[in-house]
Amino acid sequence: MRSSTQESTADPASVHRTGTAAADALPDELDYLLITALQTSPRAEWAQIGKALGVDGSTAARRWNRLTEAGHAWLSCYTVASGVTLPIIAFIEVDCVAGALHEVAARIADDPHLITIEHVTGSRDLVLTAAFPDQAMLARYVGFRLGALPGVAATRSQIATAVHTEGSRWRLDRLDPDSQDVLTKDRGPSLPRRGLTAPDELDHRLYQLLSEDFRRPAARLAERLGVSPTTVRRRLDRMHREDALIYRCEVARYLSGWPISVTLWGIAPAADTARIASQLIGMRETRLCASLSGPHNLMLAVWLRSAEEIGAFEARLATRFPELVVADRAVTLWPLKLAGHLLDPHGRHIRGVPVTFWEDPDAHRAEDALLERLRDGGGHHA
């Protein structure tokens, strides 16, 4: 089935002057429809996906394997659930000394709680999106992990007081309504979100398997876990009701038709922030919208079709939200990590890093040493 919206893609010749994938692996229209289908219903059976696209399920599966092998598209699943309260989402800006940026990025690339790492333009070198169980862990990471890394000149962090939308909800929008109905018709009615359940050891093992391949059938997950398929289905149902799992289907940005990623920091009157955010998340370009704890109280990440559109997009914001002041902006030069997956400079997939909370014995020891000094009277020891 054809789409109702056509997107532009990168010129294959220009891509492969610097790329490594074979030209015949470049996505075609059916591939874009397939990516949209997986964004719409990530755990749908291949037969159901094939029906929505007008092909058989084996063709859909074979196409997906080709896309993933080329690094053009990939799936991810992660949870930041650690207990009965929601985690802290933090945005950390990192300044690096000259020549040290890539070494710093390589050192933190496998930090499991870093959801994204972006090399950006402007007054900071890296922007990190991270999840922490509490403020103490954020302070420990910034002070005893980042602060101790050679090449880090300075850091600044802000907490998200609300995440209004994030990248898992963004779609290529290539499917027509009938195809979307095929993928969503079996879903039950939306239920009110339940409070989080503290995950136990089995939950953590299930999270790990889902991060490796969340499309595994419940029977295969059960076999790996040594439990019954009914137990796995029951736990998956609970996690879905609690929104404890985040599924994502991503496409390399240079092939998406939206190759320019821009982060905007804005200032809005407190009384207007919720209303503005509710409208920002409905804009086609929006990938992330969050309220922040700092002087720039609104953060917006958007994908645009070209660098020339940056000014026009900001002009639209100014017309629609005259009370919103865009105080700063940054263009992503290299999305080094996205939703727990490492990418090359073109945004192609390299490998996954399962998302979980960070633990570092060295940072714990450094914090304990500082606490001991404070108990003994501060820094007065010789």
N, C-alpha and C positions, 0 to 999 in steps of 0.2 A: 504494500500500500504506500502511496506517496504521501508526502508531508504537506501540511498546509502552510508551512513557513520554510523558505529556502535560505540557507546561510552561505556566506562566502567562505572559502578555505584558502590556505596558503598555496602559493605557486610551487608545485612539486620540484621544478628545476632549482629554484632558489633554496628550498629546504635541503635538498640532497647534495648541494655543494659543500655543506658542512655536516650533514647528517650521515647516519650509518645504515639506516634501514633500506631495504631494496625498494625501488620505485614501484614495483608491482604490489607492495604491501600497503601503499597509501590507501586510506579509506575512500570508499565510494558512497553513493547515497544510501544503499542498503546498510552499510556499516554505521552511518550516522543514525539511521532509524533504529538499528540494534542498540546503539549506545543510549538513545533516548528511552527505549523500552526498558533497559536495565536500570536507568535512573528512575523510571516510573514505578517499576515493580522488581526490585533487586533479586528477590528469591523466587520469582516465578519459574515454573518448569520450562525447559527448552521448547516443549511442544506448544505451550501456551504462548511463548514469545514468538515462535515461528508462525502460529496462527495469526497473531497481531500484525506480523510483517508480510504475510502472504507467501511464506516459504515453509519447508518442513523443519522440524526441530533440529535435526542433525546438521542442516545447513547453517542455522543460527549458531549452534555450538561451534562448528568448524570456523565460521567467520570470527567468532569471539576469540578463539584460540589464536588465530592469525593476528588479530589486533593486539592481544596481550604480548605475544612473542616479539612483535615489533616495538613494544613500548608505547604504542599510540593510545591505549586505553587500559584501564585496570579497575579492579574492585577493591574496596577497603571496608572494614568493619571495626569499630572500636567502641569502648565504653569508658566513661570516666567516673562510673559509679564506684564509690568506696564504702558507703554506709547509708544511713537514712537521711543524710543531708546532701544537697547538691555541692559539687566541687567548686573551687574557685578557678575561674578562667582569667588569665593574666596576659597582658600584652607587654612585652619587654623589648625596649630599644637598646641596641648595643652599638657603641662606638669602638672601632678598632684602630690600633696604631697602623701607620702606613706599611703596607705589604703583608699585614697579618690577617686580613679578612678571611681568606680561604682556609688558613690553618685553624682559625677559631671555629669556622663553620664545620670543618671536618671533625674537630674535637667534640663538638656538641651534637653532631648529626644523629648519633645513636642514643641520645638521652631520650628515654621512652615517653616522657610526658610532654615533649615538644611536639605539638601537632603540626605546626608549620614553622619553617625557617625561610625568610625571604631576604635576598640581597636587593636593596632599594636605593633609589636616588635620594638626594636631599641631605638633611642634617643628621642622619643616622645611617649606619652601614647595614645593620641587620635588624629585622623586626621578627620577633618570636611570638608565637601563640602557644600558651602552655596551660596545662591543667594541674592543679594542686589540691590535696585534700583540705588544706587549711592555710591561713596566713603565715603561720610559723614555717611551714615547708617552703612557701614562696620566699620568705626572708632568708632561709637557709640556702636556697638555690642561688639567689642573686648575690648574697654576701660571701658564701663559702665555696661555690662552684664557679659561677661566672667571674666573680671578683678575684679569684685566684688563678684564672687562666692567663698565661702569657699572651700578650697581644690585645687584651681587652683594656681599653682606655677608660670607658665609663659605661654605665647602664642607667636606664630609667624605666620604671615599671608602673603600670596602671592595672587596676582590677576592673573587670566588667561587672557593673552592677546589674546589668540585664543583657542577655544575648537575644536580640529580636529575630534574627535569622542567621543561618550559616550555610556553607557551601553544599551540604547534602541536599538542600532543597532547590538548588539551581538546576535548570533543565535546558537541553538544547532546543526543546520544543519542535521537534521534527515530525512528531506523530499527529495524524488527524484524530478527531474525536472518536471515531468508530474504533480505531486501533487502541486508543487509550481505554475505551470501555472493555475491550477484550481482556486487557491486563488487570483491570481493577474490579470487574463485575463480581468476583468471588469474595471480595473483602466484606467483612461484616461491618456493622455500623460503628462509627467512632465512639469510643468510650471515654468518660472523663479520666484524666490522668490520675493514676494512683501514686501514693507516696512511695519513695524508694525503699526497697528491701535490702538490708545489709547483705552483700554477697558472701557466700561461704566458699569452701575450697572447690566444690564441684562447679560453682558458678565461674570461678576464676579459670579453671581448666576449660570450661566451655567457651569463655571469652577468648582464650588462646587459640582454640581450634577455629573459631569463627573468624579471628583475625587472619588466619592462614587461608581460609576459603569458606566464606559464609554461605556459599551455595551448596555445600554438602547436604545431602538429605539427612533427616533426623536419624534414620536407621544407621547411617555410617558414623554420624557423630556419637550415637549411643555405643556403637561397637568400639570406637576409640576410647570412650570414657568408661566402659565397663558397666553401663547401666542400661535400662530398658528404653526403647524409643519413646514410650509414653512419658517417662521422666524427662527426657530431652524436650519433647513437645510442650509439656507443662511449663518447664522453665523458660523456654523461648516465648511462650504466650505471656508469661508474667513479665519478662523483660520488655516485650513489645508494649504491654499495657503501661509500663512505667517509663517508657521512652528511654530505657537504659542502654539501648543499642543504637548506634549511628551507622547507617549503611550509606556508602557512597560509590557511585560509578563516575570515574573521571576520564577526561580526554585531554591529551596533550594540548596545551593552550594554543600553540601555533597552528593546530589543525581544527580548532574549535570554531573559527570564524570570529572569535573575540580574543585576539592575541595580546591586548594591552591590559594589564592589571594595575589599578590605581587605588591607593589607600588615601582617604581624606579624613582629616581631623577637624571637627566642627565645634562651634560653641552655640548652644541653643538655650533660650530661657527655660528654666526648670519646669515651669508650668506647661510648656509646649513640647517638651522632648518626646513624650509618649505619642502624641498626635503625629509629630513629624516622623518618628520611627515607623509608625503603622503605615504611613504612606510610602516611605522609602523602601520598605521591604516588598512593596508591590511593583517596583520599577524593574524592568527587564534586565537591567545591567547589574543589579545588586546581588553580590555574593555573600556579604557579611554586613550586619548592622548591629552595633552594640553601644550601650550606654556605658560611660567610663567614670572612674572615680576622680579623675584629675581635672585640670582647668579646661581642657578640651573634652567636653562631656559627651560627645557623640563621635563614633568611629564608623566609617563606611568604606567597604572594599567593593570595587566595581570592576567588571570586565567590559572593555570597549573595543570597537572594531579597528580603531587606529589612534595614534598619538594625537592627531589633529582633532579628535573628538573630545579631548580633555576639556578644552576651553568651552566648547559648546555644551558639554554636560554640566559644567559648573554654572554656566549661564542659565540653564534650565532650572537648576537647583535654586539659584537666586530669584528667579521669577516665581517659582512655585512656593518657596519658603523664604520670604524676605527677612524673616527673623533669625534665620540660620546663617552664621558667619563661618565660612571655610577658612580656618586659620593656618592649615598646613596641608601638604600633599606629598606623596611619594609614588614613583613608578617602580614596579618590580622589574628588576633586571634579570634575576635568576631565581625562580621558585625552587630553592634547593630541597625543600621538604614540603609536602602537601598531604594533609590528613594521614600522617604517619608513613609516607612513602617518599623515598629519595628520588630526585629527578635530575636529568642532565640540563644543560643550559637552554635547550629548546623545550623543556617541560616533558621530555619522554621519561618513562618509568625505568628506574634502575633496580630497586628492591624495596621491600617493605620493612618497617621497623614497628613491631607490635606496640600499640599505645597502652601504657600503664603508668602508674605513679612512680616517680623517681625516688631511688634510695641510693645513697652514696656514703659508705663508711668513712671516707676521708673527710667529707663535709660534717658528718656527725662528730668525729673526733675533734675537728677544728672548733665546732660550736661548743662542745663540752669543755675544751681548753679555755675558751673565752669565758664561759660561765664560771669556771673555777677561778680565773683571775678576778672576775667581778666579785665573787664571794670573798676572796682574800684581800680585797681592797683596790681593785682596778689594776692599772698598769704601773704600779709603783715598785714592782720587783726589779732588781738589777738584771 
